[in-house]
Every structure is written in C-alpha cells, then in structure tokens.
Amino acid sequence: MEMRFERERSAGYMTNLAARLFARAIDEKLRGSGVAVGQLPVFFALGNGGALSQKTLTELAAVEQPTMAATLSRMERDGLVTRELDPADRRSALYELTPEAMEKTDLIRAAVSEINGLAASALTEDQLPLYLDMLKRICAALERRP
C-alpha cells in the first residue's frame, strides 16, 4: 500500500515551509549588508544596546548551545559583537553589538517589517491577530511536550 503525505494538510510542513520562505526573503533584503538571517535573533536580543550571556541568547533564540556559540564566534570575527567577561560571573561572557552592528539595526527592522507586511497582506485585518494567536498556542503546546 502506497503512503501518501499531503504536505498542504501538515501543520509542521507548512510552518517549516513558511519559515524557510520568510528567511529566504529577509536574506535577499539583507544581501550585501554583512548580516545573515541566522544572526537576527542576536540582533533582536541586543538591538536596544544591552549585553547578554551566551546562555541567555541561546534561550531567547531557542537554538542549541553549539549553534549559538558558532553564531557568536562568526559575529565576533566579523566585528558585529564584542565579548567581555561578566563582572558578576567571571566564568561567563557578556555579548553586545558593536557600534557598526548597531548601525545595521534600522536596515534589519525595515527588511523584517517589509517581509512581515508582505506575508500579512495575504490575510484580512481580522485574520492576522487570530493567526498569530494560533501560532502562539501551537508554540506553547510544543514547548510543553515531554
């Protein structure tokens, strides 16, 4: 018996596809800026000028620790973040955006806003809040899984 998988009826498949399409579109908007889509969670977390630990950034981005370590290492190499020892815990480091990276935050906000607007244009004004609420509930359910 042949197993058929209807991708359009799979919440997981369609969510993953949408995420990849968002990332691709934002990446195209940021091309040439020196910013990669994978770095956006760091920009969002540090974009107000604060400093955070790798552990906190990992939690906020919902990625694995080695992924965040590699991201921060590349960003440090590229002059986008600085790393200082945490005065409260000398075993830990705090990361913050460099002045050069802070100059890119308006470009990032504009790119993300434009692509979010494009995606939202497929929904009515009443549908968007409902869609976002449903996504929050799905995320919460998945975060509670054993």
N, C-alpha and C positions, 0 to 999 in steps of 0.2 A: 504494500500500500504506500503510495507516494504522500509524503508530508508536505503540505503547502503552508507557507508562512505569509500571511498578509501583513506586510510591513505597515501599511497605512492604518491598520487597526491595532498596532502595538504602541502603547504609550511610551515605552522605553525607546523603541526605534525612532519614533517621530521626535521625541525630545532630544535624543542624541543628534539626529539629523539637523534639527533647528539650531542646536548649539554649534555644530560644525559650520553651518551656513552663517550664523552670526559671526563666529570667529574669522571665517574667510573674508566676509565683507568688511569687518573692522580692520583686519590685517591689510586689506587693499587700501583703506583710507589712511593707514599709518605708514604705508610703504615709504621708505626713504627718510623716516623720522628717527630711526635708530631705536624704536620701541617695538617690541614683539608682543603679540596678543597674550602669550603666557606670562608676561610681566605685568599685565594690567591689575591683577589682584594686589600686587605690591604697590603700584601707583595709587590705587583706590585707598589702601590702608594707610599710606604715608603721605598722601597728597595734601593734607592740611598742615604739614610741617612737623608732625610728631616723629618720634623714634620708637620702634618696637623690636622685640626679640624675634629671633627666627621661629621659636616655638609659637609665639602669638601669630605671626604671619602665616605659619603653616595651618593653624587652626582657622584663621579668618578665610584663607584661600581654599580650605577643605581639600588639601593635597597631601601627599605623603612627604615626610621629612626629607628624604633624599632629593625629591623633586624641587622642594623649596631651597634646599642647600645649593643645588645646581643653578637655579634661577638667580639667587642672590650672588653667587660667585660670578656668573656672567655679567650681572648688572654692576657689580663692583669693578670688574675688569673693564667694562665699557664706560665707567665714570658716571653711572646713574645712581648708585647708592654709596654711602660711606658706612663703615663699621667701626664702632667704638666699644670698648669694654663697658659693661653695665656697672655703674658705681655701686648698685645695690647687690650685685652678684657677679663677682669678678670672673666666674666661670662662663658667663654668658655675654653675648654681644648685643648691642642695640644697633639697628639699621635705620638710616634716614635717607631721604632723597637728597641728591646734590643740588646746588643751585641750577645747574644745567638741566637736570631732570625736572625740577620744578617748573622750568620754562616750557616744558612739553605738556604740562597738565591741561592747559586750555585746549591744545590740539586733541588730546586724548578725550577730554569731555565732549568736544564737538563731534568727533568721529563716533563715539559711543551713542551720543544723543541722536545723531542723524540716522544711524542704523536702527536704533530702537524705534525711532519715529517711523521709519520705513516699514518695519515689522508690524508696528501698532496700526499702521494705516490699513491693514487687512481686516481689522476689527472695527466694530462700531464703538462709539464713545462709552456705551453701556457695557459692552463686552470686555473691554480691556481690564477694568478692575476685577471682574469675575474671573477672567483668565489668570490674572496674577494671583488672586486668592486661591484658585485651584492648584496652581503650581506650588504655592507655599504649603498647602495641605499635603501634596504629594511629597515634597521635600521632607516635611515633618514626619510623615509615615515612614519614609525610607531611613531617616536618621534614627528612628526608634527601633528599627529591626534588630533582632537578637544577633 
